[in-house]
């Protein structure tokens, strides 16, 4: 059966504002820590002198991994994903934190605003609620007869949970009934797709999330088996 996949790589710009703590010239930074939950390729394999801690698909390890980076006295920490930056921010208010691959940092309580993040956190955001809603619009344009669109949500990712409120407004304006299925771990993916089939989902949105990214082969296999057109964030799902 032919797999159908739509990808979205919409992004918004860098957050403004300088880091307010431990400011120092770039040349003085010697120890760069990376806190990675499993969204991207293993940073330990990058050709860079990084001190990386990778949680894989076990986000509960992030606080202890960040504590290790604090003990190692890194000069800056680069985080990927909402759970990672929340763990980093909780662990330190002085180490500069650069976040990437995060949904909505304002709603998640990471920064005060996009223009003036404040504190010791800066970086960029890939998906604001408005952009997330735009993905629904694009999917509707591609599948004009679709009225029931599912979305996988990781119970451990608060940013994705709050973004669904904005999605609901967009969905209803497009004549779409959103079908949100919450997944707690990889073992719940088969049940999630069974639930989507039970609710007669006609398409699926997969948000940017470490749990889903690390299980993308399984997700795309299930989407193919259920003949479910799928839109995901990131080329990794296309390559899967």
DRENLO-128284 format. One record per residue: residue in one letter; x, y, z of N, C-alpha, C in turn. Coordinates in nm, 3 decimals. Layout:
<pavexs>
PAVEX resn     n_u     n_v     n_w    ca_u    ca_v    ca_w     c_u     c_v     c_w
PAVEX    a       X       Y       Z       X       Y       Z       X       Y       Z
...
</pavexs>
This chain:
<pavexs>
PAVEX resn     n_u     n_v     n_w    ca_u    ca_v    ca_w     c_u     c_v     c_w
PAVEX    x   0.084  -0.119   0.000   0.000   0.000   0.000   0.088   0.124   0.000
PAVEX    x   0.053   0.217  -0.081   0.139   0.335  -0.098   0.129   0.424   0.025
PAVEX    x   0.243   0.458   0.077   0.248   0.547   0.192   0.229   0.690   0.147
PAVEX    x   0.144   0.762   0.219   0.124   0.903   0.188   0.172   0.986   0.306
PAVEX    x   0.258   1.078   0.277   0.316   1.157   0.384   0.329   1.300   0.341
PAVEX    x   0.283   1.389   0.425   0.300   1.532   0.404   0.392   1.583   0.514
PAVEX    x   0.486   1.667   0.478   0.577   1.720   0.579   0.561   1.869   0.591
PAVEX    x   0.592   1.919   0.709   0.585   2.062   0.734   0.711   2.105   0.806
PAVEX    x   0.776   2.206   0.756   0.898   2.255   0.822   0.888   2.405   0.842
PAVEX    x   0.767   2.452   0.874   0.748   2.594   0.898   0.824   2.634   1.023
PAVEX    x   0.882   2.750   1.022   0.956   2.794   1.139   0.942   2.943   1.156
PAVEX    x   0.967   2.986   1.280   0.971   3.129   1.307   1.111   3.162   1.355
PAVEX    x   1.145   3.289   1.354   1.283   3.329   1.372   1.338   3.314   1.511
PAVEX    x   1.462   3.351   1.523   1.531   3.343   1.650   1.467   3.434   1.752
PAVEX    x   1.467   3.387   1.875   1.418   3.472   1.982   1.517   3.585   2.004
PAVEX    x   1.464   3.702   2.031   1.552   3.816   2.052   1.601   3.824   2.195
PAVEX    x   1.691   3.917   2.218   1.736   3.942   2.353   1.861   3.867   2.390
PAVEX    x   1.957   3.933   2.453   2.080   3.867   2.493   2.062   3.787   2.619
PAVEX    x   2.147   3.690   2.641   2.147   3.620   2.768   2.188   3.718   2.877
PAVEX    x   2.119   3.711   2.990   2.141   3.810   3.094   2.236   3.761   3.204
PAVEX    x   2.272   3.633   3.198   2.358   3.583   3.304   2.483   3.521   3.246
PAVEX    x   2.590   3.532   3.321   2.720   3.476   3.283   2.759   3.514   3.141
PAVEX    x   2.728   3.639   3.103   2.762   3.685   2.968   2.913   3.684   2.952
PAVEX    x   2.960   3.633   2.838   3.102   3.627   2.814   3.125   3.616   2.664
PAVEX    x   3.242   3.656   2.616   3.271   3.647   2.472   3.263   3.503   2.425
PAVEX    x   3.224   3.485   2.299   3.211   3.350   2.244   3.342   3.273   2.255
PAVEX    x   3.454   3.342   2.239   3.584   3.276   2.242   3.615   3.218   2.379
PAVEX    x   3.547   3.268   2.484   3.575   3.222   2.619   3.499   3.095   2.654
PAVEX    x   3.400   3.059   2.574   3.321   2.939   2.602   3.401   2.816   2.564
PAVEX    x   3.431   2.733   2.662   3.514   2.615   2.637   3.437   2.484   2.655
PAVEX    x   3.334   2.484   2.736   3.263   2.361   2.767   3.116   2.376   2.729
PAVEX    x   3.078   2.312   2.619   2.942   2.321   2.569   2.869   2.190   2.599
PAVEX    x   2.765   2.201   2.680   2.684   2.084   2.712   2.565   2.073   2.619
PAVEX    x   2.523   1.952   2.590   2.406   1.926   2.506   2.314   1.831   2.581
PAVEX    x   2.188   1.872   2.596   2.087   1.788   2.660   1.988   1.747   2.552
PAVEX    x   1.990   1.619   2.515   1.916   1.571   2.398   1.821   1.458   2.438
PAVEX    x   1.690   1.474   2.413   1.595   1.369   2.451   1.575   1.261   2.346
PAVEX    x   1.635   1.275   2.229   1.616   1.175   2.124   1.547   1.228   2.001
PAVEX    x   1.543   1.361   1.986   1.477   1.423   1.871   1.566   1.416   1.748
PAVEX    x   1.697   1.438   1.767   1.789   1.447   1.653   1.892   1.336   1.661
PAVEX    x   1.983   1.336   1.564   2.091   1.237   1.565   2.177   1.254   1.691
PAVEX    x   2.231   1.146   1.739   2.309   1.145   1.862   2.423   1.247   1.855
PAVEX    x   2.418   1.354   1.938   2.522   1.456   1.933   2.659   1.404   1.974
PAVEX    x   2.663   1.288   2.037   2.793   1.231   2.074   2.871   1.187   1.951
PAVEX    x   2.803   1.180   1.837   2.869   1.142   1.712   2.904   1.264   1.627
PAVEX    x   2.870   1.383   1.675   2.904   1.504   1.599   3.054   1.529   1.607
PAVEX    x   3.113   1.586   1.500   3.257   1.617   1.501   3.286   1.747   1.575
PAVEX    x   3.234   1.757   1.697   3.253   1.878   1.777   3.285   1.837   1.921
PAVEX    x   3.362   1.919   1.991   3.397   1.887   2.130   3.282   1.921   2.225
PAVEX    x   3.180   1.837   2.227   3.062   1.861   2.309   3.058   1.765   2.427
PAVEX    x   2.993   1.810   2.533   2.965   1.723   2.647   2.817   1.691   2.639
PAVEX    x   2.784   1.577   2.581   2.645   1.545   2.549   2.587   1.443   2.646
PAVEX    x   2.460   1.465   2.679   2.383   1.371   2.758   2.253   1.344   2.682
PAVEX    x   2.228   1.218   2.650   2.115   1.181   2.565   2.020   1.089   2.642
PAVEX    x   1.893   1.126   2.646   1.794   1.049   2.721   1.727   0.942   2.637
PAVEX    x   1.743   0.949   2.504   1.672   0.854   2.419   1.523   0.879   2.429
PAVEX    x   1.444   0.774   2.449   1.299   0.793   2.464   1.257   0.782   2.610
PAVEX    x   1.347   0.821   2.701   1.319   0.817   2.845   1.331   0.958   2.903
PAVEX    x   1.230   1.044   2.882   1.238   1.183   2.928   1.255   1.197   3.078
PAVEX    x   1.219   1.093   3.154   1.234   1.101   3.299   1.380   1.110   3.341
PAVEX    x   1.472   1.078   3.249   1.615   1.087   3.279   1.671   1.227   3.263
PAVEX    x   1.597   1.316   3.199   1.649   1.449   3.167   1.695   1.528   3.290
PAVEX    x   1.619   1.533   3.400   1.667   1.609   3.518   1.802   1.560   3.570
PAVEX    x   1.820   1.428   3.579   1.947   1.376   3.630   2.061   1.400   3.531
PAVEX    x   2.031   1.393   3.401   2.134   1.421   3.301   2.175   1.567   3.305
PAVEX    x   2.078   1.656   3.324   2.111   1.798   3.335   2.192   1.824   3.462
PAVEX    x   2.159   1.753   3.568   2.236   1.768   3.693   2.382   1.732   3.670
PAVEX    x   2.408   1.632   3.585   2.546   1.596   3.552   2.617   1.711   3.482
PAVEX    x   2.547   1.775   3.388   2.608   1.887   3.315   2.638   2.003   3.410
PAVEX    x   2.552   2.024   3.508   2.576   2.130   3.607   2.701   2.097   3.688
PAVEX    x   2.712   1.971   3.730   2.829   1.930   3.809   2.958   1.940   3.728
PAVEX    x   2.947   1.922   3.596   3.064   1.932   3.509   3.101   2.077   3.478
PAVEX    x   3.020   2.169   3.526   3.045   2.313   3.511   3.060   2.355   3.365
PAVEX    x   2.964   2.315   3.284   2.964   2.358   3.144   2.937   2.508   3.138
PAVEX    x   2.984   2.572   3.031   2.966   2.716   3.015   2.831   2.750   2.953
PAVEX    x   2.775   2.659   2.876   2.646   2.681   2.811   2.584   2.544   2.783
PAVEX    x   2.451   2.539   2.782   2.380   2.414   2.753   2.287   2.436   2.635
PAVEX    x   2.297   2.349   2.536   2.206   2.350   2.422   2.104   2.239   2.444
PAVEX    x   1.976   2.275   2.437   1.871   2.177   2.461   1.786   2.158   2.335
PAVEX    x   1.726   2.041   2.323   1.637   2.011   2.212   1.504   1.960   2.267
PAVEX    x   1.396   2.030   2.233   1.265   1.987   2.278   1.223   2.053   2.409
PAVEX    x   1.092   2.056   2.431   1.036   2.120   2.551   1.079   2.052   2.681
PAVEX    x   1.067   1.919   2.694   1.108   1.857   2.820   1.253   1.886   2.857
PAVEX    x   1.341   1.894   2.756   1.483   1.919   2.784   1.507   2.059   2.840
PAVEX    x   1.447   2.159   2.775   1.470   2.296   2.822   1.405   2.318   2.958
PAVEX    x   1.292   2.254   2.985   1.230   2.266   3.117   1.320   2.205   3.224
PAVEX    x   1.380   2.091   3.193   1.471   2.027   3.289   1.594   2.114   3.312
PAVEX    x   1.645   2.175   3.205   1.764   2.260   3.217   1.733   2.385   3.297
PAVEX    x   1.619   2.447   3.270   1.583   2.570   3.340   1.560   2.544   3.488
PAVEX    x   1.500   2.430   3.520   1.476   2.395   3.659   1.607   2.372   3.734
PAVEX    x   1.705   2.316   3.664   1.831   2.281   3.728   1.923   2.400   3.750
PAVEX    x   1.914   2.502   3.664   2.006   2.616   3.675   1.943   2.745   3.627
PAVEX    x   1.963   2.849   3.704   1.918   2.982   3.665   2.036   3.070   3.624
PAVEX    x   2.155   3.012   3.620   2.275   3.090   3.587   2.346   3.043   3.460
PAVEX    x   2.343   2.914   3.432   2.408   2.865   3.309   2.325   2.908   3.189
PAVEX    x   2.384   2.975   3.090   2.308   3.013   2.970   2.255   2.888   2.899
PAVEX    x   2.129   2.893   2.861   2.062   2.781   2.794   2.015   2.826   2.657
PAVEX    x   2.053   2.752   2.555   2.010   2.781   2.418   1.916   2.669   2.375
PAVEX    x   1.789   2.703   2.355   1.691   2.600   2.321   1.670   2.593   2.170
PAVEX    x   1.640   2.471   2.124   1.608   2.449   1.983   1.504   2.339   1.974
PAVEX    x   1.437   2.332   1.861   1.337   2.228   1.835   1.234   2.224   1.948
PAVEX    x   1.174   2.339   1.976   1.075   2.349   2.082   0.945   2.402   2.024
PAVEX    x   0.834   2.362   2.081   0.703   2.401   2.030   0.676   2.547   2.065
PAVEX    x   0.608   2.574   2.174   0.574   2.711   2.213   0.635   2.741   2.349
PAVEX    x   0.752   2.807   2.354   0.821   2.830   2.481   0.747   2.924   2.575
PAVEX    x   0.662   3.011   2.521   0.586   3.102   2.607   0.479   3.025   2.683
PAVEX    x   0.398   2.949   2.612   0.292   2.871   2.675   0.348   2.765   2.770
PAVEX    x   0.466   2.714   2.737   0.527   2.612   2.822   0.590   2.672   2.948
PAVEX    x   0.596   2.805   2.955   0.653   2.871   3.072   0.804   2.878   3.072
PAVEX    x   0.864   2.862   2.954   1.010   2.864   2.944   1.062   3.007   2.940
PAVEX    x   0.996   3.094   2.862   1.038   3.233   2.849   0.917   3.325   2.868
PAVEX    x   0.946   3.452   2.898   0.839   3.549   2.919   0.770   3.586   2.788
PAVEX    x   0.848   3.603   2.683   0.794   3.637   2.552   0.897   3.602   2.447
PAVEX    x   0.854   3.598   2.320   0.949   3.569   2.213   1.046   3.684   2.191
PAVEX    x   0.997   3.807   2.204   1.082   3.924   2.181   1.183   3.944   2.294
PAVEX    x   1.138   3.919   2.419   1.225   3.938   2.536   1.213   3.815   2.626
PAVEX    x   1.288   3.712   2.594   1.276   3.587   2.671   1.313   3.602   2.818
PAVEX    x   1.411   3.691   2.848   1.451   3.713   2.986   1.524   3.592   3.045
PAVEX    x   1.570   3.608   3.169   1.636   3.498   3.238   1.760   3.448   3.166
PAVEX    x   1.786   3.320   3.176   1.907   3.262   3.118   1.876   3.172   2.998
PAVEX    x   1.757   3.187   2.938   1.717   3.102   2.826   1.694   3.185   2.700
PAVEX    x   1.748   3.140   2.590   1.721   3.200   2.459   1.725   3.088   2.356
PAVEX    x   1.705   3.121   2.228   1.707   3.018   2.125   1.603   3.043   2.019
PAVEX    x   1.545   2.936   1.964   1.443   2.953   1.862   1.327   2.857   1.884
PAVEX    x   1.218   2.883   1.814   1.100   2.798   1.823   1.056   2.760   1.683
PAVEX    x   1.023   2.634   1.664   0.980   2.587   1.532   0.832   2.606   1.510
PAVEX    x   0.753   2.595   1.614   0.608   2.593   1.595   0.539   2.678   1.700
PAVEX    x   0.479   2.787   1.659   0.387   2.860   1.743   0.248   2.801   1.719
PAVEX    x   0.151   2.824   1.809   0.017   2.772   1.786  -0.041   2.813   1.652
PAVEX    x  -0.012   2.938   1.608  -0.065   2.984   1.479  -0.011   2.899   1.365
PAVEX    x   0.119   2.865   1.373   0.181   2.785   1.269   0.130   2.641   1.277
PAVEX    x   0.113   2.594   1.398   0.060   2.459   1.418  -0.079   2.449   1.357
PAVEX    x  -0.160   2.553   1.377  -0.292   2.555   1.317  -0.285   2.561   1.165
PAVEX    x  -0.181   2.628   1.115  -0.163   2.637   0.970  -0.139   2.499   0.910
PAVEX    x  -0.075   2.412   0.984  -0.056   2.275   0.936  -0.190   2.207   0.912
PAVEX    x  -0.285   2.233   1.002  -0.420   2.179   0.982  -0.481   2.231   0.853
PAVEX    x  -0.460   2.361   0.829  -0.515   2.422   0.708  -0.455   2.360   0.583
PAVEX    x  -0.323   2.338   0.585  -0.256   2.278   0.470  -0.306   2.135   0.447
PAVEX    x  -0.321   2.062   0.556  -0.369   1.924   0.544  -0.511   1.921   0.489
PAVEX    x  -0.593   2.017   0.530  -0.730   2.026   0.479  -0.730   2.060   0.330
PAVEX    x  -0.637   2.146   0.287  -0.628   2.179   0.145  -0.592   2.055   0.063
PAVEX    x  -0.505   1.971   0.118  -0.463   1.851   0.048  -0.570   1.742   0.050
PAVEX    x  -0.648   1.741   0.157  -0.755   1.641   0.173  -0.886   1.714   0.202
PAVEX    x  -0.944   1.779   0.103  -1.061   1.864   0.125  -1.183   1.792   0.181
PAVEX    x  -1.193   1.661   0.161  -1.309   1.589   0.212  -1.289   1.538   0.355
PAVEX    x  -1.170   1.555   0.409  -1.141   1.505   0.544  -1.213   1.589   0.649
PAVEX    x  -1.284   1.524   0.738  -1.355   1.594   0.847  -1.308   1.546   0.984
PAVEX    x  -1.234   1.435   0.989  -1.184   1.382   1.115  -1.033   1.363   1.104
PAVEX    x  -0.958   1.449   1.172  -0.811   1.444   1.166  -0.756   1.417   1.306
PAVEX    x  -0.675   1.314   1.315  -0.618   1.277   1.444  -0.486   1.346   1.471
PAVEX    x  -0.450   1.352   1.598  -0.317   1.403   1.636  -0.265   1.324   1.753
PAVEX    x  -0.143   1.276   1.739  -0.077   1.208   1.850  -0.021   1.312   1.945
PAVEX    x  -0.036   1.290   2.074   0.015   1.382   2.175   0.088   1.303   2.282
PAVEX    x   0.209   1.345   2.312   0.287   1.283   2.418   0.244   1.342   2.552
PAVEX    x   0.198   1.258   2.641   0.149   1.304   2.771   0.257   1.377   2.851
PAVEX    x   0.385   1.351   2.819   0.496   1.412   2.893   0.539   1.546   2.835
PAVEX    x   0.475   1.590   2.727   0.514   1.716   2.661   0.405   1.820   2.681
PAVEX    x   0.419   1.909   2.781   0.314   2.006   2.813   0.289   2.106   2.702
PAVEX    x   0.390   2.140   2.625   0.373   2.241   2.520   0.276   2.194   2.413
PAVEX    x   0.282   2.066   2.378   0.192   2.013   2.277   0.050   2.007   2.331
PAVEX    x   0.036   1.974   2.459  -0.097   1.967   2.518  -0.167   2.102   2.515
PAVEX    x  -0.096   2.210   2.549  -0.161   2.342   2.552  -0.187   2.393   2.412
PAVEX    x  -0.106   2.352   2.314  -0.126   2.402   2.178  -0.254   2.349   2.117
PAVEX    x  -0.307   2.240   2.171  -0.428   2.183   2.114  -0.548   2.275   2.129
PAVEX    x  -0.547   2.364   2.229  -0.658   2.457   2.245  -0.668   2.550   2.125
PAVEX    x  -0.554   2.597   2.076  -0.554   2.682   1.957  -0.593   2.601   1.834
PAVEX    x  -0.548   2.476   1.828  -0.582   2.390   1.715  -0.732   2.370   1.705
PAVEX    x  -0.800   2.356   1.819  -0.944   2.333   1.818  -1.017   2.444   1.745
PAVEX    x  -0.977   2.568   1.770  -1.044   2.682   1.705  -1.025   2.676   1.554
PAVEX    x  -0.903   2.650   1.511  -0.875   2.641   1.367  -0.951   2.524   1.307
PAVEX    x  -0.949   2.411   1.377  -1.014   2.291   1.325  -1.162   2.313   1.302
PAVEX    x  -1.229   2.372   1.399  -1.373   2.394   1.386  -1.403   2.492   1.273
PAVEX    x  -1.316   2.590   1.254  -1.338   2.686   1.145  -1.323   2.620   1.008
PAVEX    x  -1.251   2.508   1.003  -1.231   2.435   0.878  -1.329   2.319   0.862
PAVEX    x  -1.418   2.304   0.959  -1.512   2.193   0.954  -1.448   2.061   0.989
PAVEX    x  -1.345   2.066   1.074  -1.272   1.945   1.113  -1.301   1.910   1.259
PAVEX    x  -1.323   1.784   1.284  -1.335   1.734   1.420  -1.199   1.679   1.463
PAVEX    x  -1.125   1.750   1.552  -0.993   1.700   1.593  -1.006   1.578   1.684
PAVEX    x  -0.923   1.480   1.659  -0.923   1.357   1.738  -0.787   1.344   1.806
PAVEX    x  -0.777   1.390   1.928  -0.650   1.388   2.001  -0.635   1.256   2.075
PAVEX    x  -0.525   1.188   2.048  -0.496   1.061   2.114  -0.366   1.077   2.193
PAVEX    x  -0.375   1.062   2.324  -0.260   1.081   2.412  -0.183   0.950   2.426
PAVEX    x  -0.052   0.959   2.408   0.036   0.843   2.418   0.138   0.868   2.529
PAVEX    x   0.155   0.771   2.617   0.249   0.786   2.728   0.386   0.726   2.699
PAVEX    x   0.389   0.623   2.615   0.515   0.557   2.582   0.500   0.484   2.450
PAVEX    x   0.611   0.426   2.403   0.610   0.358   2.273   0.513   0.242   2.270
PAVEX    x   0.493   0.178   2.385   0.404   0.063   2.390   0.259   0.101   2.360
PAVEX    x   0.227   0.230   2.373   0.090   0.274   2.351   0.059   0.312   2.208
PAVEX    x   0.156   0.302   2.117   0.134   0.347   1.979   0.032   0.261   1.904
PAVEX    x   0.040   0.130   1.921  -0.056   0.044   1.851  -0.198   0.073   1.897
PAVEX    x  -0.217   0.090   2.028  -0.349   0.122   2.080  -0.396   0.258   2.028
PAVEX    x  -0.301   0.352   2.013  -0.336   0.485   1.963  -0.391   0.476   1.821
PAVEX    x  -0.326   0.398   1.736  -0.373   0.384   1.598  -0.505   0.306   1.593
PAVEX    x  -0.522   0.211   1.683  -0.649   0.139   1.689  -0.761   0.235   1.728
PAVEX    x  -0.731   0.327   1.819  -0.830   0.426   1.860  -0.861   0.522   1.746
PAVEX    x  -0.760   0.563   1.672  -0.783   0.650   1.556  -0.870   0.581   1.453
PAVEX    x  -0.847   0.452   1.433  -0.931   0.378   1.339  -1.075   0.367   1.390
PAVEX    x  -1.088   0.345   1.521  -1.222   0.334   1.580  -1.300   0.464   1.562
PAVEX    x  -1.228   0.578   1.573  -1.293   0.708   1.558  -1.299   0.753   1.412
PAVEX    x  -1.255   0.666   1.322  -1.262   0.690   1.178  -1.182   0.814   1.135
PAVEX    x  -1.061   0.823   1.187  -0.971   0.932   1.146  -0.939   0.917   0.998
PAVEX    x  -0.935   1.030   0.927  -0.905   1.029   0.784  -0.765   1.079   0.753
PAVEX    x  -0.697   1.132   0.853  -0.559   1.180   0.837  -0.500   1.194   0.977
PAVEX    x  -0.369   1.217   0.982  -0.300   1.223   1.111  -0.194   1.331   1.112
PAVEX    x  -0.186   1.403   1.223  -0.079   1.499   1.248   0.013   1.440   1.356
PAVEX    x   0.143   1.443   1.330   0.240   1.397   1.429   0.328   1.515   1.467
PAVEX    x   0.318   1.566   1.590   0.398   1.683   1.630   0.543   1.647   1.654
PAVEX    x   0.625   1.749   1.662   0.768   1.729   1.691   0.783   1.687   1.836
PAVEX    x   0.836   1.568   1.858   0.844   1.515   1.993   0.947   1.402   1.995
PAVEX    x   1.024   1.394   2.103   1.128   1.292   2.112   1.071   1.152   2.108
PAVEX    x   0.958   1.130   2.176   0.897   0.998   2.177   0.859   0.953   2.037
PAVEX    x   0.797   1.043   1.962   0.752   1.007   1.828   0.868   0.998   1.730
PAVEX    x   0.966   1.086   1.746   1.081   1.083   1.655   1.161   0.955   1.670
PAVEX    x   1.181   0.912   1.793   1.259   0.790   1.815   1.184   0.665   1.773
PAVEX    x   1.052   0.677   1.753   0.971   0.564   1.709   0.907   0.590   1.573
PAVEX    x   0.975   0.672   1.490   0.915   0.714   1.364   0.895   0.598   1.265
PAVEX    x   0.987   0.501   1.266   0.971   0.387   1.176   0.844   0.309   1.210
PAVEX    x   0.822   0.291   1.339   0.703   0.220   1.385   0.577   0.300   1.351
PAVEX    x   0.582   0.430   1.376   0.466   0.516   1.349   0.430   0.514   1.202
PAVEX    x   0.530   0.529   1.115   0.501   0.531   0.973   0.456   0.394   0.923
PAVEX    x   0.506   0.288   0.986   0.458   0.155   0.951   0.312   0.137   0.988
PAVEX    x   0.275   0.188   1.106   0.135   0.180   1.149   0.046   0.267   1.061
PAVEX    x   0.097   0.386   1.023   0.020   0.474   0.935  -0.005   0.408   0.800
PAVEX    x   0.096   0.338   0.750   0.081   0.267   0.623  -0.020   0.153   0.637
PAVEX    x  -0.008   0.079   0.746  -0.098  -0.034   0.767  -0.243   0.010   0.779
PAVEX    x  -0.263   0.129   0.836  -0.399   0.181   0.854  -0.441   0.273   0.740
PAVEX    x  -0.357   0.285   0.636  -0.386   0.371   0.519  -0.423   0.512   0.563
PAVEX    x  -0.341   0.567   0.653  -0.371   0.697   0.712  -0.273   0.803   0.660
PAVEX    x  -0.318   0.895   0.576  -0.230   1.005   0.531  -0.176   1.080   0.653
PAVEX    x  -0.047   1.106   0.654   0.018   1.159   0.774   0.103   1.281   0.743
PAVEX    x   0.087   1.385   0.826   0.173   1.503   0.819   0.259   1.505   0.944
PAVEX    x   0.390   1.515   0.926   0.482   1.518   1.039   0.580   1.631   1.023
PAVEX    x   0.640   1.672   1.134   0.741   1.778   1.132   0.878   1.712   1.127
PAVEX    x   0.955   1.743   1.023   1.091   1.689   1.014   1.107   1.589   0.902
PAVEX    x   1.220   1.597   0.834   1.246   1.509   0.721   1.270   1.365   0.764
PAVEX    x   1.299   1.345   0.894   1.325   1.209   0.941   1.206   1.118   0.914
PAVEX    x   1.085   1.174   0.922   0.966   1.092   0.897   0.955   1.057   0.749
PAVEX    x   0.999   1.146   0.663   0.998   1.117   0.520   1.096   1.004   0.490
PAVEX    x   1.214   1.014   0.551   1.317   0.913   0.528   1.281   0.779   0.590
PAVEX    x   1.188   0.781   0.688   1.147   0.656   0.751   1.066   0.571   0.656
</pavexs>
